[in-house]
């Protein structure tokens, strides 16, 4: 299976300088697509130069910062059109450990969807404050209760999808753009009868760059759970 890892970026040049060489050394075969929102720090230019000597790396530049969900949708669209069989979401900042990526890409051969889960045995978080833990765990518990599926980690963004799942859930109909984007994708996959396997990961707080988390995104995730159920 042809596998693609999609990494959205905005002002992540230092992270990309560190991450890309590590990814290229992993055991699993895969390509990388960096979806950059015209970062003023030159992230896209660096990746373009890197790609000249590494054919497995690609870059998609968007005109402006449009949100995490839209970045992934653009990446999914690019990957599906290029014929990839597996598409994986991953952060640029090492909060999603490359070692876990190898494990997730191996597991997708036996599952419809594999998600990196902080809330199954063996999973967890590092360098998180109490409030962030409450928001994250509470968001997943809230989603589990409202949406009616026993998934443990609804809000996590380290997710690996077979192409047929993404094609079935109709990406053009996805309405969320913040962290509720992850909830909506998972809900639609489950609603269409696909099985999601939760692989334990240790999620470490961001090392360098600008965090994508904001109060607006958190609030959107909570009220949109009800909207997602009605879609």
C-alpha positions in Angstrom: 0.0 0.0 0.0 1.2 3.5 -0.8 1.2 5.6 2.4 1.2 9.3 2.8 1.8 11.3 6.0 0.3 14.8 6.0 1.8 17.5 8.1 0.1 21.0 8.3 2.5 23.8 9.1 2.5 27.5 10.0 5.8 29.0 11.1 7.3 25.5 11.7 10.7 25.8 9.9 12.8 24.8 12.9 10.6 21.8 13.6 10.7 20.7 10.0 14.5 21.0 9.9 14.5 18.5 12.8 11.6 16.3 11.8 12.1 15.5 8.1 15.4 13.7 8.6 14.0 11.6 11.4 11.0 10.6 9.3 13.1 9.6 6.4 15.0 7.1 8.6 11.9 5.2 9.9 11.3 1.6 8.9 7.9 2.0 7.3 7.8 3.2 3.7 5.8 6.4 3.2 5.8 9.8 1.6 5.4 13.1 3.3 3.1 16.0 2.3 3.7 19.3 4.1 0.7 21.5 3.8 1.9 25.0 4.6 -0.3 28.1 5.0 2.3 30.6 3.5 4.3 30.7 6.7 6.2 34.0 6.9 9.2 32.2 8.5 10.0 30.3 5.2 8.8 26.9 6.1 7.5 26.1 2.6 10.7 27.3 1.0 12.8 25.1 3.2 10.6 22.0 2.5 10.8 22.8 -1.3 14.6 22.8 -1.1 14.6 19.6 1.0 12.3 17.9 -1.5 14.8 18.5 -4.3 17.1 15.8 -2.9 14.4 13.7 -1.2 11.7 12.5 -3.7 9.5 11.2 -0.9 8.8 14.7 0.4 6.2 17.0 -1.2 4.8 20.4 -0.3 1.4 22.0 -0.9 1.3 25.8 -0.3 -2.0 27.5 0.5 -2.5 31.3 0.1 -3.2 32.1 3.7 -3.8 30.6 7.2 -7.2 28.8 6.9 -7.3 26.5 9.8 -6.2 23.0 10.7 -9.2 21.1 9.3 -9.0 22.8 5.9 -5.3 22.1 5.8 -6.0 18.4 6.3 -8.8 18.4 3.8 -6.5 19.9 1.2 -3.9 17.2 2.0 -6.5 14.4 1.8 -7.6 15.7 -1.6 -4.0 15.9 -2.9 -3.2 12.4 -1.6 -6.4 10.7 -2.9 -5.9 12.3 -6.3 -2.3 11.0 -6.3 -3.5 7.5 -5.6 -2.3 6.9 -2.1 -4.0 4.0 -0.2 -3.3 5.3 3.4 -3.3 8.9 4.6 -2.1 9.9 8.0 -2.4 13.1 10.0 0.6 14.2 12.0 1.8 17.3 13.8 5.1 19.0 12.9 6.4 19.6 16.4 7.3 16.1 17.8 4.2 16.0 20.0 3.4 13.1 17.7 6.5 11.0 18.2 8.0 9.5 15.0 8.4 6.2 16.8 4.7 6.0 17.2 4.2 6.7 13.5 6.1 3.5 12.6 3.7 1.5 14.9 0.6 3.2 13.5 1.6 2.6 9.8 2.2 -1.0 10.6 -1.2 -1.5 12.3 -3.2 0.1 9.4 -2.5 -3.0 7.4 -5.0 -4.8 9.6 -7.5 -2.0 10.4 -9.8 0.5 8.7 -8.6 3.4 10.9 -5.8 3.6 13.4 -5.6 6.5 15.8 -2.9 7.4 18.3 -4.7 7.4 21.6 -3.7 9.1 24.8 -6.5 7.5 26.8 -6.0 3.8 26.4 -3.6 1.7 28.6 -0.1 2.6 27.6 -1.0 6.1 26.4 -0.6 9.4 28.1 0.5 13.0 28.0 3.7 14.8 29.0 4.2 18.5 30.0 0.4 19.3 30.1 -1.1 21.6 32.7 -4.1 20.6 34.7 -6.5 22.7 32.7 -5.4 21.3 29.4 -5.8 17.7 30.8 -9.3 18.5 32.0 -10.3 20.1 28.6 -8.9 17.2 26.6 -10.2 14.3 28.7 -13.5 16.1 29.2 -13.9 16.7 25.5 -13.4 13.1 24.7 -15.7 11.9 27.5 -18.3 14.5 26.4 -18.1 13.3 22.7 -18.3 9.6 23.8 -21.5 10.3 25.7 -23.2 12.5 23.1 -22.2 10.6 20.0 -22.8 7.1 21.5 -19.6 5.3 20.5 -17.0 3.9 23.0 -14.0 5.6 21.5 -11.6 6.9 24.1 -9.7 9.6 22.3 -12.0 11.7 20.1 -10.0 14.9 19.9 -6.5 13.5 19.1 -5.0 14.4 15.7 -2.6 11.5 15.1 -4.9 9.5 12.9 -4.3 7.1 10.0 -7.0 6.4 7.4 -7.5 3.9 4.6 -8.5 5.8 1.5 -11.8 3.9 1.2 -12.9 5.3 4.6 -12.2 8.9 3.6 -14.0 8.4 0.3 -17.0 6.9 2.0 -17.4 9.6 4.6 -17.6 12.3 2.0 -14.9 14.8 2.8 -16.6 17.6 0.9 -19.4 17.5 3.5 -17.1 18.0 6.5 -18.1 21.2 8.2 -15.7 21.5 11.2 -12.4 23.2 10.9 -10.9 23.3 14.5 -10.4 20.4 16.8 -13.9 19.3 16.3 -12.7 18.4 12.8 -11.1 15.3 14.3 -14.3 14.4 16.2 -16.4 14.7 13.0 -14.1 12.5 10.9 -14.1 9.8 13.5 -17.9 10.0 14.1 -18.6 9.7 10.3 -16.2 6.7 10.0 -17.9 4.9 12.9 -21.4 5.8 11.6 -20.5 4.2 8.3 -19.6 1.0 10.0 -15.8 1.2 10.0 -13.8 0.1 13.0 -11.3 2.4 14.7 -8.3 0.8 16.4 -6.8 2.9 19.3 -3.0 2.5 19.5 -1.4 3.9 22.7 0.8 7.0 22.3 2.6 9.4 24.6 1.7 12.9 23.6 4.4 15.5 24.6 3.5 19.2 24.6 4.8 21.3 21.7 8.5 22.0 21.6 8.9 24.9 19.1 6.5 27.0 17.1 3.0 28.5 17.5 0.4 26.3 19.2 -2.8 25.6 17.2 -4.8 25.4 20.4 -7.1 28.4 21.2 -10.1 29.0 23.4 -12.2 29.5 20.2 -11.2 26.1 19.0 -12.0 24.4 22.3 -15.4 26.1 22.6 -16.2 25.1 18.9 -15.4 21.5 19.7 -17.9 21.4 22.6 -20.9 23.0 20.9 -20.2 21.4 17.5 -20.5 17.9 19.0 -24.3 18.3 18.9 -24.2 19.7 15.4 -22.0 16.8 14.2 -24.5 14.3 15.6 -27.2 15.9 13.5 -25.2 16.1 10.2 
